[in-house]
Amino acid sequence: MAKVREVMDKFGNKHTYNEGMEGVLATTSEICHINGKEGKLIYRGIPIEELAEKSTFEETSYFLLYGELPTRKELDDFDARLKANRALPQEVLSIMKQMPSQSNTMQFLRTVVSLLGLYETKSDEHTVIETSHEAEKLIAVFPTIVAAIQRLREGKEPIAPDNSLGHAANLIYMVNGEKPDEFAARVLDICLILHAEHGFNASTFTSRVVISTLTDVHSAITAAIGSLRGPLHGGANEGVMHLLNEIGSLDKVEEIIKIKLETKAKIMGFGHRVYKVLDPRARILSQYSERLAQITGNETYYAMSKKIEDIMKREVGDRGIYPNVDFFSASVYHYLGFKLESYTPIFAVSRISGWAAHVMEQLRENRLFRPSSVYLGDIDRKYISISER
């Protein structure tokens, strides 16, 4: 339920506004539909469950960008274009090696994406075709950037992309230097599909606001990355892992969660601005977290997660607080071998497809975003000279 506030401005006029713009319609879109009451997420008409079961990240990305499922030739051509644009320019790699290796990974990613904009000669052309070219390049190179960041933070040399591998498998390979097994690659592929798009979330709305000024695509995506960095958005999955590490063992879950609830501490990975039932993406990821726990022989994180879910359902489920996508993605990323600081950048590897789709949609019938606000400041103040202050 949107929080509607009523205020009186300094001129005696009464206004109402929705906090955080919740429930406010900004524009129309054909990309994504979310039914928060029923727990449904649909990309361009297809339920997320069906895409997660049958599609790939490459195919889903094409679908988000261009509005139709690709033919075999269209998908093969799209995949070939992605692979052709995976590598980072050597100049950019050299600069990355000079950056502070222990910088926040999202700041690192944001800076590199902005830097890549310098190498686009047609960055100020806003045709749909040129925008799609830039979008595809960014989708292709994001895994390479994220993998390079993790390796540089570990004091290791970045690994070049392997074009014999799919998008998800290649990310795992570039991080640890070993080709993943088919199941691990498929699990990450599903994670990328589930995170690819989610309506007018903070980072997506940011990308649309920025591109509405007719700036370049890299500026819009750089701004979106800045928004995603926040702990209330993409950074929540890192918060979940911090919680699991804080608890440490299954026998401590009940005590610690109860204390947090009693002190009104936020339980990361629970609650959502839109969903008032279980996030459908969390339902899917829960299954894969369980299977990975069994395969790796390390069931502690999954067991703790399930117990937290049970306690939260018992204690606050009647208030519509359920696991969101971040809750089980944390343990999935852990089981796949990713370092904690890479969790949010992996989110970006996925969400770049949704951002790009919205940037392209915004440009098709663009109008500059310019909302209003209610002025509550002083009126009729007099200037006081500096000698009298």
N, C-alpha and C positions, 0 to 999 in steps of 0.2 A: 504494500500500500504506500503510495507516494506521500511524503511528508509535505503537506501544503502549509505554508506560513502566511499570515496576514500581517502587513506592516503599514504604518502611516508615514509618508515621507514628510520632509520639513516644510512642504508647501500645502499640507493639509489634505493630500490625496491618499486614498486607501488603495493598496495593492495586494495581490496574492502572488506567491511564487512557490515553485517546487524545489526543495532542497536537492542539490546535486543534479538538477534538471530531471529528476526521476519522473517518468511518465510524460515528459514533454516530447512532442513530436518535432523532430528537426527537419526531416525530409523523407522521401520515399526510397525504398531499395528493393531489389529483386534477388538479393544474394542470400539472405539468411532469415529464418523465422524461428523464434523461441517461444514456446508455450510453458511459462514458468509454473503454472498451476498443475499441469499434467506431466511435466518433466519431458517435454519433447523438444528436440533440436533438429532443424531441417536445413540442409544446404540446397538452395535452388530447387526445392520440392522433394528432395530425396532425404529420408530419415537418416540420421547419423549412424544408427545401428546397421543399416544396409550398406552404407559406404565403408564402415569399419570392417565389415565381414567380406565384402566383395571387391572393393576398390584398392587402389594404391595411392600413395601421396602424390605421385606424379599425375595420375589421372584426375584425382580430386582437385589438384591445383589448376589443371587445364579447365576443368569444369567450373571452378570458381571464377577464373579469369574471363572465360569466353561464353559461359552460359549454357553450353551443351556438352554432353559426354562425347569424347572424341572417337572417331573411327580408329581402326588399327593403325592406318597410315598417319593420321593426325597425331596419335599418341606417340608413335615411333619417331616422327619428326620433332615433336615437342621434347621428347626424351633426349634426342640427339642434340637439340639446341641447348638444353640444360647442361649436358655433359661437356659441350664445347665451351661453356662459360664458367666452369667450376673453378678454374685456376685463378689465383690472385696475381695481379701484376707484380713483378719482382721488386719494383720501386715501393709498392705498398708493403710487401713482406719485410723489406729492409727497414722501413719506418716502424713497423710493428715491433721489430726486434729492439728498437731504441726506446720504445715506450716503457714506462714503469711496469714490470712484469706482474707486480702484486696489486695493480690497480683493480678496482671493481670491474668484474667481467662485463657488465652491461655498459659501463662507461667506455670500456675498451671497444666493445662492439659498435656502440654509437659513433665513436670517433673514426673507426675504420670505414664504416658506411658513408659517413660524411666525406672522408678522404677519397673514396671511390668516385664520388660525384665529380671530382676534379678531372677524371679521365673520361667523362662523357662529353663528347663534342656537340651533341644535340640535346643537351639537358633542358633547354628552354623551348623546345618544340612540344606542343601539347596535343598533337594528333593522337588518336586512339592507337594507331599503329606504332608510333614512336614510343608512346607510353608503355605499350605491351612489350616492346623490345627491352626497355629498361627494367620492367617488372620481371621478366624472365631471367635476365642477368642476375638480378638480386636474389631471386629464389634459388638460382644455381649456386651462387657463391656463398650464401649464408653458412652452410655447413662447414665450408673450408675455413671461413673466418673463425667460427666458434671452436673448431678443432684446433686451429693454430693457436688461439688464445689459451686454451687449456694446456697445450704442450709447452708453450712459452712460459707459462706460470710454473711449470714443473722443471724448467731449465732444459727442455728438450727441443730438438729441431722439428719444425712443422713437417708433416707428411703430405706429399702431393696427392691429389685425388686419383682414385683408381676407376677408370671409366668402364671397367668390366662389372662394376657393382652398381646396384640401385642407389637411390638417393639416401635412404635410411642406412643401409649397410655401409655405404661409403663414409658416412659420418662416424660410425663406430670404428671403422678401419683407420680413419685419419686421426682418431683420438688415441687408440692403443696399438696401432701397427699390425693388428691381426684381423683377418677377415672373420666376421662373425658367422655363427651357424645360422641356418635358415630361420629357426624359430626366433632367435634374438632379433634378427633383422626385421622380421615380420612384426614383432611386438613394437619396436620403435616406429615402424611404418604406420601402425595403427595409432600410436601416440600422436604422430604428426598429423594424421587425418583428423583426430579428435580435437586438436588444438588449432586447426587451421583457420577457423572462422567462428565468430560468436557475436554477430550483430554490432550494435553501436556501443561496444565497450569503450573504456577510456582511451586506449591506444588507437583503436580504429577511428573513433570520433576525432581524435587529435590529427590523424593522417588526413581526414577529409577536410577539417578546418584549414590545415596548412596548405593543402593542394588547392583549396578554393581561392587562394590568392593568386593562383597561376604561377607559383614558384616551381622549382624543379622537383622531380620525383624523389631524389635522394634527400632533399630537405624534409619532405613530408614523412619519409620513412625514418629518418634520423629523429624527428620529433616523436614519432610513435614509439621508437625504442626508449627514448627518455621517459615516456609515460609508462611503458611496460615495466621499467625498472622498479617502480614503487612497490612496497610490500603489500599494499592493498590490491594490487593487480597481479602482474606476473611473478613478483617476488614471494607470493604466498606459498609456492611449493617448497622454497627453501625454508620458510618458517615451519612447515610441517616436519621436515627432516630434523630441524633443530629441536622440535617438540619430542620426536621419537628418541633422539639421542639424549635429551634431558631425562626422559623417563627411564630408558636404559634396559628395563626388563619387564616381562609380562606381569609379574606379581606386584609391580608398583603402579600400574596403570590406573586402577580404581582410585587409589589414594590421591595421586597427583591431579587427575582430572577433576575429582570432586573439589579439591582445594582451589583449583583454577576457576571452577564454576562459582564457588562460594565467594571468591574475591573479585568476580566479574572480569577475570582475565580473558582475553580473546583466545579461542581455540582455533589455531590456524588450520585452514582446509575445511572449515564448516561455515555454512551460511552463504547466501548469494543474494545479490540485489534483485535478481530475476526469479531464480528457482525457489519455490516454497515446498518442494518435494525433492527427492533424491535426484541430483544432477545425472542425466542419462550417461554422460561420459564417465562419471565416477563408477557407475554400475559395470561398465565394460572394463575399465582399468582394474577394478577390484579382482575380476576373474584372472587377469593376466599377472597381477601381483602374486596371487595365490600360486599360479602355475610356476612362475619364476622362483618363488620361495622354495617350492618342492624340488625344482631342478637344481638349484644352487645349494640345497641343504641348509639354508639359513632362513628359517621360518619365523624368526623373532620379530622382524619388522612388520611382516604381514599380520602375524598374530596380535601384536600390539595395536596395529591399525584397526583390525576387526573389533577388538575389545573396546577401543575408544569409540568406534562407530556405535556399538551396542549401548554403551553408557550414555552417549549423547542422544541417541534415539529415545532412551528411557527418560532422560532428564529434561531435554528441551525439544524433543521431536514434535510435541504439540504446538510449538511456536514456529514451526516451519524451518528449523535449522537442521540441515542434513549435509552430508559430505558433498563438496564440490569437486571439480576436476583436479584441483591441486592436491587433494588429500591422498589419493592412491597413486598419482603420477610420481610423488616423491619416492615411494618404495620401489616403483617400477624402474625409475632412473637409477636408483641405488643398485638394484639387482643387475642392471645392464652395465654397471661399471663406471658410470659417470660421477665426476666429483661434484660436490654440493654447489660450488660456485658456478657450475655449468648448467644448472637446472633452468634458470630463467633464460639464458641465451638459447637453450634448446627450444623453449617455448617460442622464442623469436624465429628460430629456423622454420617452425611450423606456421606461425601467424603471419609471416611475410606474405604468404599467399592470399590471406584474407585482406591484409592491408592493401596489397596491390590491386586486388579486385575492387575494393572500395574507392581507391584513387582513380581507377579507370572509370568506374561508374559516376563518380563525382564530376569528372571532366566532361562526360558526355552531355550533360545539361547543367553546367556549372552556374552557381550563384554564390557570391562571397558570403560567408557566414558573418553575421553582425547582430548578435542578440543584444537585448537591452538589460539594464539593471535599475534597481530602485536606489536613488540617492538618499543616504541617511546621514551625510556629513553636515558640517556647520554651514550656515548661510549668513551673509552680511558681515563677515569678519573684516576688520580693518587691518591694513598693512602697518606694521610697526617697524620703524627704521632700526637698523642694526645697533645703533648707538643707545637705543632705549630698551633693548631686550635684556 
